[in-house]
Structure formats: structure tokens, C-alpha cells
């Protein structure tokens, strides 16, 4: 069998449609507090399957804690909350921001093309609203202070899940309030390329990005599909005054920087309260590769400030 698509070190797709994934270092969840947090793996839906890792900060809870529902990146094709970079980054967010982090492992493409990831992640909110009474790690959760977050493809997912909450939240009786979105280097695109993308069209970053879109979008779709191009979504029934406040993080050396800026401008033009934050001199999802760096520390402080201001 021939390899028809490859993310070196992460995945190979073969001509018969089978997929082989290679996992980087992973971390096992621990019920013991370490570095200011503890963690637990739970099953959201055993049939699909969808799982999650919950991070709980140490210390006495004088009031209920905000909840950050996090969606990992990886072009919709790779990634897991169990990966070392995610575990340390999300654990640090939980400890330093004093919040409960619920990180979702949704089904991956190309076996499960979009909109499967959106459906899985929206269903995780339904699960969260149902488990609030029985799951020990959620007993201090404040479902009226829920935040959606994610990096790269996870930022894309957070946007689409927020739309689903507006459209379907009352139907499913979610019983929660999504106060804000924290999108980290969000993964969007279109058939028309940005200047950064044009300049890097032969580079590995662009080749990888376009491969992931080919593998994750519905068969026969172009990059102007609404999953990729937020400007083409048919949102006549969306009341943008209901869309949560948002902070969009971009990195100065990231080929997706322009997409993040365009997305923030799009929300601003819709009347959404949006803030754009740039980390100059940093690359795509640097937080996962440098979870203990000063740059990542500043990033978490910025996330903490946004969460606090949305209370």
C-alpha cells in the first residue's frame, strides 16, 4: 500500500484509506495533586467514542469555579489531550487561572470528516450539563461561567460550537452560559490565500495545512466550505449579539497569523466584543512546545485576565 498523505512523526494515510498514527510522549492522568492541579480521564460517549481529561486546581474553593472546555488542535486529524504538551499546558491553566478545564478528545479525520468534530464537541457540553451533579471533579463547577477554548483546529471548533450553542442550546436545555471564547492561533482558510500563505506556499507549514484540509473537509469540498472559511457560513438565523465575547491569540511567526486577525475583524464587524493579542517572535502553538516558558506564562496570565473580566 502506498502512503498518500503524511504528517511526519504523527500520521500516515494509505491508499486503501487506513490510517496509522504515531503518538508523541503522553501523560497518564493522576488523582494526586502535582504542580497545583490533579487530573482525571472520563468517558463522554463510549459508543463514538468521545473521552475527556478534567483538570482540577488545588486549594479550597470559596466559590464555584469557572469551566474552560478545551478542544485540542492537530488539523482535525491528530492530537490528544493526553499528549505531554497539552497535559502540562492545560494543567497550568487550571492551576494558575483557578478554573476547571475539561479537555475533549473528539473523533478524528479522515475517518471522521467534519462536521463530526463539531458534533462531538457540542455533545460534550450536553454531557457536561448532565454530569454536573454526579462527577466529583465537577462538583465545584459554575456552569454559568463556561468558556470555550482551543488551539489551531481546536480554535476553529470553539467558534463552530459557539454557533451551535446559539442555534441549539435552548433545544437541548444546556443549562449553562458560555461567557467567552479563547481562540489560540485559530485554523481557518479559504481558496483565496493570504499574503503569508502566498509567501510560504512551497513551505512545509502550508503543505501540511492544505493536506489537513483535504483530509478533514467533507468529500468534494473546497477551502471555501463554511467549516474552513468563516465568511461563507449561512448564519442568517444567528443573532450576533448573542455571540460570546472573544479573545483571539496570534503568533508573529505563524503562517496563520493573518487568518486570526481576519477572524477578529469579522467578529468586530458583527458587533462582537473581541480582543486581539499577538505574541511577537513566537511560532504556531508555541505554548505546547514550551509550556514552562516565560512567553507561555504571560499567555496564561492573559487568559486568566480575560476569564476574570467576563465574570
C-alpha positions as CSV (number, residue, x, y, z in Angstrom):
1,X,0.0,0.0,0.0
2,X,1.2,3.4,-0.9
3,X,1.3,6.4,1.6
4,X,-1.0,9.1,0.1
5,X,-0.7,11.6,2.9
6,X,1.7,12.0,5.8
7,X,2.4,14.2,8.8
8,X,5.9,13.0,9.6
9,X,6.1,11.7,13.1
10,X,2.4,11.9,13.6
11,X,0.3,10.0,11.0
12,X,0.3,8.2,7.6
13,X,-2.7,7.7,5.4
14,X,-2.5,4.8,3.0
15,X,-4.1,4.2,-0.4
16,X,-6.7,1.8,1.0
17,X,-7.9,4.5,3.4
18,X,-6.3,3.1,6.5
19,X,-4.6,5.5,8.9
20,X,-1.6,4.9,11.1
21,X,-0.9,7.4,13.9
22,X,2.2,7.8,16.0
23,X,1.9,9.3,19.4
24,X,4.4,11.7,20.9
25,X,5.1,11.4,24.7
26,X,1.9,11.1,26.7
27,X,1.0,11.7,30.3
28,X,-1.2,9.5,32.4
29,X,-3.9,11.3,34.4
30,X,-3.2,11.5,38.2
31,X,-5.7,11.9,41.1
32,X,-2.8,13.3,43.2
33,X,-2.2,17.0,43.2
34,X,1.0,17.9,41.3
35,X,2.1,21.4,40.3
36,X,-1.2,22.8,41.7
37,X,-3.6,20.5,39.9
38,X,-4.9,16.9,39.5
39,X,-6.4,15.2,36.6
40,X,-8.9,12.5,35.7
41,X,-9.9,10.8,32.4
42,X,-13.6,10.3,31.8
43,X,-15.8,8.8,29.1
44,X,-18.2,11.2,27.4
45,X,-19.7,8.8,24.9
46,X,-18.5,5.2,24.8
47,X,-20.2,4.4,21.5
48,X,-18.5,7.0,19.3
49,X,-16.1,7.1,21.3
50,X,-15.5,10.5,22.9
51,X,-13.4,11.0,26.1
52,X,-12.2,13.9,28.1
53,X,-9.5,14.8,30.7
54,X,-10.6,17.0,33.5
55,X,-8.1,19.2,35.4
56,X,-8.9,20.5,38.8
57,X,-6.9,23.1,40.7
58,X,-5.6,22.6,44.2
59,X,-6.8,24.7,47.2
60,X,-10.1,25.4,49.0
61,X,-12.9,26.6,46.8
62,X,-14.6,29.6,48.4
63,X,-16.9,29.9,45.4
64,X,-17.7,27.8,42.3
65,X,-15.0,27.7,39.7
66,X,-15.3,28.8,36.0
67,X,-15.1,26.0,33.5
68,X,-12.9,26.0,30.4
69,X,-13.9,23.5,27.8
70,X,-10.9,22.9,25.6
71,X,-10.6,21.4,22.1
72,X,-7.1,20.3,21.0
73,X,-5.6,21.1,17.7
74,X,-4.0,18.9,15.0
75,X,-5.7,19.8,11.8
76,X,-8.7,17.7,12.9
77,X,-6.6,14.7,12.1
78,X,-4.2,14.2,15.0
79,X,-3.8,15.3,18.6
80,X,-5.0,14.2,22.1
81,X,-5.5,15.8,25.5
82,X,-3.1,13.0,26.8
83,X,-0.1,14.4,24.9
84,X,2.6,15.8,27.2
85,X,2.3,19.4,25.8
86,X,-1.4,19.6,26.2
87,X,-1.4,18.0,29.7
88,X,1.1,20.4,31.0
89,X,-0.3,23.5,29.3
90,X,-3.9,22.8,30.4
91,X,-2.9,21.7,33.9
92,X,-1.1,25.1,34.3
93,X,-4.1,26.9,33.1
94,X,-6.2,25.2,35.7
95,X,-3.8,25.9,38.5
96,X,-3.0,29.5,37.6
97,X,-6.4,30.6,36.4
98,X,-8.3,28.8,39.2
99,X,-10.6,27.0,36.8
100,X,-11.8,23.6,35.9
101,X,-10.5,22.5,32.5
102,X,-12.4,19.9,30.5
103,X,-10.3,18.9,27.5
104,X,-12.2,16.9,24.9
105,X,-10.8,14.0,22.7
106,X,-13.2,14.1,19.8
107,X,-13.2,11.7,16.8
108,X,-10.5,12.5,14.2
109,X,-10.5,12.8,10.4
110,X,-10.1,11.4,7.8
111,X,-12.0,8.5,9.3
112,X,-14.5,11.0,10.7
113,X,-14.7,14.1,8.5
114,X,-16.2,17.4,9.5
115,X,-18.7,18.2,10.9
116,X,-18.2,15.1,13.2
117,X,-15.7,17.0,15.4
118,X,-18.2,19.9,15.8
119,X,-20.9,17.4,16.7
120,X,-18.7,15.5,19.2
121,X,-17.6,18.7,20.9
122,X,-21.1,20.2,21.1
123,X,-22.3,16.9,22.6
124,X,-19.6,17.2,25.2
125,X,-21.4,20.3,26.5
126,X,-24.6,18.3,26.8
127,X,-22.6,15.7,28.8
128,X,-21.1,18.4,31.0
129,X,-24.6,19.7,31.9
130,X,-25.8,16.2,32.8
131,X,-22.7,15.2,34.8
132,X,-22.5,18.3,37.0
133,X,-24.4,16.6,39.8
134,X,-22.5,13.3,39.8
135,X,-18.9,13.8,38.7
136,X,-16.7,14.6,41.7
137,X,-14.3,16.7,39.6
138,X,-17.2,18.9,38.5
139,X,-18.9,19.4,41.9
140,X,-17.4,23.0,42.2
141,X,-18.1,23.9,38.5
142,X,-20.0,27.0,37.7
143,X,-21.9,26.3,34.5
144,X,-22.9,30.0,34.3
145,X,-19.2,30.8,33.7
146,X,-18.3,28.4,30.8
147,X,-15.5,29.3,28.4
148,X,-14.8,27.6,25.1
149,X,-11.1,27.4,24.1
150,X,-8.8,25.6,21.7
151,X,-5.6,25.9,19.7
152,X,-5.4,25.8,15.9
153,X,-8.1,23.4,14.7
154,X,-9.4,23.5,18.3
155,X,-9.9,27.2,17.9
156,X,-11.9,26.6,14.8
157,X,-14.0,24.1,16.7
158,X,-14.6,26.5,19.6
159,X,-16.1,29.0,17.0
160,X,-18.4,26.5,15.5
161,X,-19.5,25.1,18.9
162,X,-20.4,28.6,20.0
163,X,-22.6,28.9,16.9
164,X,-24.2,25.6,17.8
165,X,-24.9,26.8,21.3
166,X,-26.7,29.8,20.0
167,X,-28.7,27.8,17.5
168,X,-29.4,24.6,19.5
169,X,-28.7,25.4,23.2
170,X,-32.3,26.1,24.2
171,X,-33.5,22.9,22.3
172,X,-31.1,20.8,24.3
173,X,-31.7,22.7,27.6
174,X,-28.0,23.0,28.2
175,X,-28.4,24.9,31.4
176,X,-25.2,26.8,31.0
177,X,-23.9,30.2,29.9
178,X,-20.9,30.4,27.6
179,X,-19.3,33.7,28.7
180,X,-16.4,33.8,26.3
181,X,-14.1,32.3,23.7
182,X,-10.4,32.0,23.9
183,X,-9.0,31.1,20.5
184,X,-5.3,30.3,20.2
185,X,-3.9,30.6,16.7
186,X,-7.2,29.5,15.1
187,X,-7.1,27.4,12.0
188,X,-9.3,28.9,9.2
189,X,-8.7,29.2,5.5
190,X,-10.2,29.9,2.0
191,X,-9.5,29.3,-1.6
192,X,-8.0,32.9,-1.7
193,X,-4.7,32.8,0.0
194,X,-3.4,35.5,2.4
195,X,0.0,37.2,1.8
196,X,1.7,35.0,4.4
197,X,0.3,31.9,2.7
198,X,1.4,33.0,-0.7
199,X,4.9,33.6,0.5
200,X,5.0,30.2,2.2
201,X,3.1,28.2,-0.4
202,X,6.1,25.8,-1.0
203,X,6.9,25.6,2.7
204,X,6.1,22.6,4.9
205,X,3.6,24.6,7.1
206,X,1.4,25.4,4.1
207,X,1.7,21.9,2.6
208,X,0.7,20.4,5.9
209,X,-2.2,22.8,6.4
210,X,-3.6,22.1,2.9
211,X,-3.2,18.3,3.5
212,X,-5.2,18.5,6.7
213,X,-8.0,20.4,5.0
214,X,-8.1,17.8,2.2
215,X,-8.4,15.1,4.8
216,X,-10.9,16.7,7.1
217,X,-13.4,18.6,4.9
218,X,-16.4,16.7,3.5
219,X,-15.5,14.9,0.3
220,X,-15.6,17.2,-2.7
221,X,-15.4,20.4,-0.7
222,X,-13.1,23.3,-1.3
223,X,-11.5,25.5,1.3
224,X,-14.5,27.9,0.9
225,X,-16.6,25.4,2.8
226,X,-18.1,27.0,5.9
227,X,-16.0,24.8,8.2
228,X,-12.9,26.4,6.8
229,X,-14.0,29.8,5.6
230,X,-16.0,31.5,8.4
231,X,-17.2,34.2,6.0
232,X,-19.2,31.7,3.9
233,X,-21.3,30.3,6.7
234,X,-25.1,30.8,6.3
235,X,-25.8,32.4,9.6
236,X,-29.0,34.4,8.8
237,X,-30.6,32.9,11.9
238,X,-27.7,33.8,14.2
239,X,-28.1,36.8,16.4
240,X,-24.6,38.0,16.7
241,X,-25.5,40.0,19.8
242,X,-25.7,36.6,21.5
243,X,-22.2,35.6,20.4
244,X,-19.8,35.4,23.4
245,X,-17.0,37.9,24.0
246,X,-13.8,36.6,22.4
247,X,-10.0,36.9,22.7
248,X,-8.0,35.8,19.7
249,X,-4.4,35.0,20.2
250,X,-2.0,35.1,17.2
251,X,1.8,34.5,16.9
252,X,4.1,36.7,15.0
253,X,5.9,33.9,13.1
254,X,2.7,31.8,12.5
255,X,1.6,31.4,8.9
256,X,-2.0,31.5,10.3
257,X,-1.5,34.9,11.9
258,X,-3.4,36.7,9.2
259,X,-6.3,34.3,9.5
260,X,-6.6,35.1,13.2
261,X,-6.5,38.8,12.5
262,X,-9.2,38.4,9.8
263,X,-11.4,36.4,12.2
264,X,-11.1,39.0,14.9
265,X,-12.1,41.7,12.4
266,X,-15.0,39.6,11.2
267,X,-16.3,39.3,14.8
268,X,-15.8,43.0,15.4
269,X,-17.8,43.9,12.3
270,X,-20.6,41.7,13.6
271,X,-20.6,43.8,16.8
272,X,-19.0,41.1,19.0
273,X,-16.7,42.2,21.8
274,X,-13.4,40.9,20.6
275,X,-9.7,41.4,21.7
276,X,-6.7,40.5,19.6
277,X,-3.4,39.6,21.4
278,X,-0.2,39.0,19.5
279,X,2.9,37.1,20.8
280,X,5.7,38.7,18.7
281,X,8.5,36.4,17.7
282,X,6.6,33.2,18.5
283,X,5.5,30.3,16.3
284,X,2.3,28.3,15.9
285,X,1.1,26.8,19.2
286,X,4.4,27.5,20.9
287,X,2.6,27.0,24.3
288,X,2.5,23.3,23.7
289,X,6.2,23.1,22.9
290,X,7.3,25.5,25.7
291,X,4.7,25.0,28.4
292,X,7.0,26.4,31.2
293,X,8.5,29.3,29.2
294,X,8.0,33.0,30.2
295,X,6.1,33.5,27.0
296,X,3.6,30.8,27.9
297,X,3.4,32.1,31.4
298,X,2.4,35.5,30.0
299,X,-0.1,33.8,27.7
300,X,-1.8,32.1,30.7
301,X,-1.9,35.4,32.6
302,X,-3.7,36.9,29.6
303,X,-6.2,34.1,29.5
304,X,-6.7,34.4,33.3
305,X,-7.4,38.2,32.9
306,X,-10.0,37.5,30.1
307,X,-11.8,34.9,32.2
308,X,-11.9,37.2,35.2
309,X,-13.2,40.2,33.2
310,X,-16.0,38.0,31.8
311,X,-17.4,37.1,35.2
